[in-house]
Amino acid sequence: MKMIELASGTSVWRGMDYYESKKVTDWTEISPTIYEGHVQGSAFEPYTVRIDTVHPRRSVCNCAFAAGRHVICKHMIALYFTAVPQAVQDFEDMVKQWEKEQEEQQQKHLAELRAYVRSLSKKELQEQLYNALLEIKDLNQRRW
């Protein structure tokens, strides 16, 4: 599995922010799939990070989130994006594809909704509208 797939959405997006902000202060390629480096985070001292792109669960970081756990943190993602620039492009392509699919699903849903509304008689439409207004009122009352 890839680093991105194993990380939480929050870790990926924060890692992207760290990458774009150039918070990876230095890094070294240990092998074609293993990288070590330092990432400036919220602590005074940069975090020490080691990533294994083939076996991401073997990656380590001394931040509070990842220390002693087999999780992918934002510091690991920042190092990954820095050391493997193609990963940034792949991630951006994946996001664009997801956004395109979401837009297509939204358009399909709106077309189905429009067709449904047009299929209703005036009486059915009035009843649906009345029920929707009651639901909105009920939701608003629950909020308070």
Helices and strands as residue ranges (DSSP letters): H 3-6, H 9-20, E 24-31, E 34-39, E 47-52, G 56-58, E 60-61, H 74-83, H 85-119, H 122-143
